[in-house]
Amino acid sequence: MTLRTLESLGDLAGKRVFVRCDFNVPLSDGAITDDGRIRAALPTISALLAAGAKVVTSSHLGRPKGEPDAAYSLAPVAARLGELLGSPVAFATDTVGASAQETVAALETGQVAVLENLRFNAGETSKDDAERRAFAEQLAEFADVMVSDGFGVVHRKQASVYELAEILPSAAGKLVAHEVSVLERLLESPEEPYTVVLGGSKVSDKLGVIDSLLPRVNKILIGGGMAYTFLAARGHAIGKSLVEVDQIDTAKRYMAQADEQGVDLLVPIDSLMASSFSADAEFENAPSEDLEGTPYGADALGLDIGPATGALFAEAIRSSKTVFWNGPMGVFEFPNFAGGTKAVAEALTQTDGLTVVGGGDSAAAARTLGFADEQFGHVSTGGGASLEFLEGKKLPGLEVLGWA
């Protein structure tokens, strides 16, 4: 079965279309600090407006406890969406209450409304099927058809993602359709050489994606905090660097499997070892064979891959035709320890082939370091969803749209 797309919904002129977006943007004192996810929704919303629809959108934001919380209001999102569209966007101060009913009723053709944070209603994320269904039925009263365009939540069985798509005629928006197309290419038809770059803190977070991709790739580059578990597996002393002791045998297994399958599994050859976990910590670069050979000895913390590793990884990336990157190479929030992540991001922008940034911290890191989404082949809007897709898992929000 193939994913249902907007074209399957037929003539939308005059119809009310509920678009489940992913407006889960970062906020600081109520101000949006990165509007990337709002911009990602524009192609679908614009297409629906051009088709003459009345567009009702909503999303989750943060993790409120199933009740209203002003800190997680979508009001700033509605305001920013209006700026990006160049026309006013109505905002309902609740999800299915009086404000939502009045706001939707007042919508005219070619207009957009944003309903308040869906997670202000406990039914959105309830573990009880009946409670989710009941909330979805309330949402369904506001629309004739449903468009799923929040890729960051398609791996969740939630009312606005799954049950609503069951109740109403439904299809994937342009964002979700494009995400699926790109990720499917990584699984089924990647051009070689194919390199996967994995970072972040924990090996345990990446087990499924390593299991799935190891037989498909030519190179795997391991950075971030998870690299120290691999270095420990190679017998290196790592000071007080992050390590998952219970995953050392797993790291050994992956390295042995890579050898057997002719996959280059690269780990850091040097690291920036710091005196403490802080932005202004003293640090020195050290080779992987002697990470405790700095003045900080066995108390040293590895907070970034070193410059030699950055150069090694960059060359491996630039020589590839397909690259998937998920997870920063170090504590990029601290400028002294952002060099490794910057080297990887820059190499992706210099690669002649398909480059995919796997959402989440990777996308945030790239933007923080001054890179624009347009410099990469594709920046996923769903970190967790991207990984689960590449692990080969069934994603409820896609299955309900016909994907199998």
C-alpha positions, 0 to 999 in steps of 0.5 A: 500500500502507498501513502495517500497524498493531498491529491487523493482528497479531491476538490477541497474548495470550500471544505474545512481541512484540519491540518495536524502540524508539528509546531513544537518550537523552542520558546524563550520567555514566550518568544520563538527561538527557531521557527523552522517547524512553522516554515516546514508547514507552509507548503501544505497550508499554502497548497490548501489555501490555493485550493480554496479550503478553510484551514484549521491547524493545531499541534502539540507544544512541549509536555503540558499535563493534559490541562491548559498551561500558559507556558505552552500556548500556541499563541506565539505560533499563530502570530508567527504563522500569520507573519509568514503567510502574510495574512492574519491567522485566527487563534482559538484559546481552547482545543474543542471548547467555545473559542474553538467552535466560534473560531472555526465557524467564522472561518471563510474560504482562504483563511487559517485558524490555529487551535490551542495546544492539543495536549491541553486536553488529556485525550490527546495522549491518553493510553486509553483508546476510548478517551483518544477516540472521544477527543478525536471525534470532537476535533472531527466536528471542525473539519470535512477532511484531515491532513497529517503534516506533523512528521515529528509525531507519526510514530505516536498513536495519539488522537490527532495523529491516528484516530482523527485520520481514521474518522475523517477522509485523510491524507499526508501533507507535503511535508510528511510525503517528502519525509517518507520519500527521502527516508525510504530512499535511505533504506531502499536505494541509497547511492554509494558510498553511503555513510551514516554519522551517529552522535548524541549521548547514548549508544542505547538510543541508537541500537535499532538504527545501527542494527537496521543500517549496518548491513546497508552502509559503507561507513559508520562514524561514531561521535558524541558521548556514545563514542566513549562506550566504543572507545572503552570497548576497544580497551581505552581508558576514558577518564570520567567521560560518559559511558554505558557500561552495559553497552560495551559488549554491544559496541564490541559486537557492532565493531566485529559485525562491521569488520565481517561485512566490510563496513568502516566503523570509525571512532574518534582518534582524538578528543577534547578532554575537559576538567569539568562539564562547563562552558569555560572548563579548561581542556586539552586535546588528547589521542584516543590511546591516551585520553587520561594523559592530560593534566586532568588525568582520570578525572577528565571528561571527553566533551567533543571529538578532536580536530584530527577526528573532525578532519577524518570524519569530514573527509569520509563525508565529502567522499560519500554520495549518501549521508545520514547524520543524527546526533551532535559530535560534542557539547555544541552548546558550549562554543569550545566544544562545538568544533566537531559538530561544526566540522560534520555539518560543514562537510555535509554542505560540501558533499555532492550527493544526498545529505540528510540531517536527522532532525532533533538535536542535529538540526538544532545544532546545525542552525545554532552553528549558523547553517541554513536548512537549505545548505543540506539535501534534507533536514528532517522535522522528526528526530525520533520518527526518523530513527524509528522509520530507519529502524524499520518500525511500523509508525501508526501515523503513517499506517493510518494513511495507507503506508505499509 
